[in-house]
Amino acid sequence: MLPGGSHDTEVVGASDPVTASVATSSSSTTTLVPAVTIGSLVAGNRLLMIGDSITASAAERYGGEFCKTLVPLGWQVEVDAEPSRFVDFGSQVLDKRLAAKWDAAYVFLGTNYLGDQQSYRKQLEKIVQRLSPMPVVLLTVTDFAANRQEVNDVITLVATEFPNVHVIDWGSIAGADAATILRGDGIHLTNSGRATLASNVAAVLGQAPVQPGGCLSTVFTNDSGGNVNGSDTPPPKKVGATNTTVKTQPTVAGGTPTTKPPSPTTPPVTPPPTQQPPTTLAPPSTVPPPPITRPRGPTTTPPPGT
């Protein structure tokens, strides 16, 4: 049974978080610092990070931004992330790595989404439940496609259900400076974007309670699913700041998705699809019916139809 979901949740990067703002050195964006860091809530320094190509791009085998940023703070970091992974990847990682004992976790899964909001919610709740009671950092996704708001609504809901969940509103942070942080597809990160992501995670974690930090190895290095750099193909929807908020009555509560999901055969968005999804057509204009033909009388002409 899930917790009641009535507690207040701080969302770092949302439109009105209770945070302090400090400039980063990597770009013109800001890193939003929470009032309480995770390092002050735990006794150890082992951090498990789970994600898709966005997280993988900052792993040691690519840019290495996570280890460069978090290890000096005393965190021992394991980045288990691969391209084109959906939310079920989180459970796959936990099946193999949860027993290794962790003090905090990061989960960034939702960019690849099949459109079934209730299934996504169920799987994300399962991941958080398995990680609890340790602190868990969840990240919202950019709004490169209209239905990704469904993902962010679920993340908001899960944060109200579990008091150990902390949310980084990455969708709003990246959307506020998309030209600097995101590549042309509105999903994947530039070099500056990777540094900004790592800085925001570091701000939420804060200083680890013990030393030393370290960059741990991972068995999750299958990059056959796609390029972590994505592409410069424009996304279906222009990316901007999201409208993520902490809701007391989230739109996904109940048994019916708020939006009809697309077909479950939708391909992964990492790498992005090469064809644009169908656009919504405006309602057709009213066309008058053809005139009704009647036998012509000897002296009158029938009026035209309407």
CORTAHU-V627946 format. One record per pair of residues at least 24 apart in sequence whose C-alpha atoms are under 6 Angstrom apart, sorted by the first residue. I is the first residue (numbers start at 1). GAP is how many residues later the second one is. D is the distance in whole Angstrom. If there is no record, write none. Layout:
BEGIN
I:GAP:D  I:GAP:D
END
This chain:
BEGIN
3:158:5  4:157:6  5:155:4  5:156:4  7:153:6  11:156:5  11:157:6  12:156:5  12:157:6  13:156:5  13:160:6  14:155:6  26:166:6  31:169:5  33:170:5  34:170:6  37:167:5  37:168:5  37:169:5  38:167:5  39:166:5  39:167:5  39:168:5  39:169:5  39:170:6  44:59:6  45:30:5  45:31:6  45:163:6  46:30:5  46:56:5  46:57:5  47:29:6  47:30:5  47:55:6  47:57:5  47:58:5  48:30:5  48:57:5  49:29:6  49:30:5  49:31:6  49:56:6  49:57:5  50:30:5  50:31:5  50:57:5  51:30:5  51:56:6  51:57:5  51:58:5  52:29:5  52:30:5  52:31:5  52:33:5  53:29:5  53:30:4  53:175:5  54:134:6  56:25:5  56:26:6  57:171:5  58:136:6  65:130:6  66:132:5  67:148:6  71:142:5  71:143:5  73:134:5  73:135:6  74:134:5  74:137:5  74:138:5  74:139:4  75:133:6  75:138:4  76:137:5  76:138:4  76:139:6  77:138:5  77:139:6  78:138:5  80:140:5  82:140:6  82:141:6  83:140:6  83:142:5  83:143:6  84:141:5  84:184:6  84:186:5  86:26:5  103:31:6  104:30:5  104:31:5  104:32:6  105:31:5  106:30:6  106:31:5  107:31:5  108:30:6  108:31:5  111:30:6  112:156:5  112:157:5  114:150:5  115:146:5  115:147:5  116:145:6  117:140:6  121:33:6  135:29:5  135:30:6  136:29:5  137:28:6  137:29:5  137:30:6  138:29:5  139:28:6  139:29:5  139:30:6  139:31:6  140:29:5  140:30:5  140:31:5  141:30:5  142:29:4  143:96:6  144:42:6  144:91:6  144:93:5  144:95:5  145:91:6  145:92:5  156:90:6  157:93:6  171:71:6  172:69:4  172:70:5  175:64:6  175:65:4  175:66:4  176:65:5  184:48:4  184:49:6  184:50:5  185:46:6  185:47:5  185:48:5  185:49:5  185:50:5  186:49:6  186:53:6  188:41:6  188:42:6  226:45:5  230:41:6
END
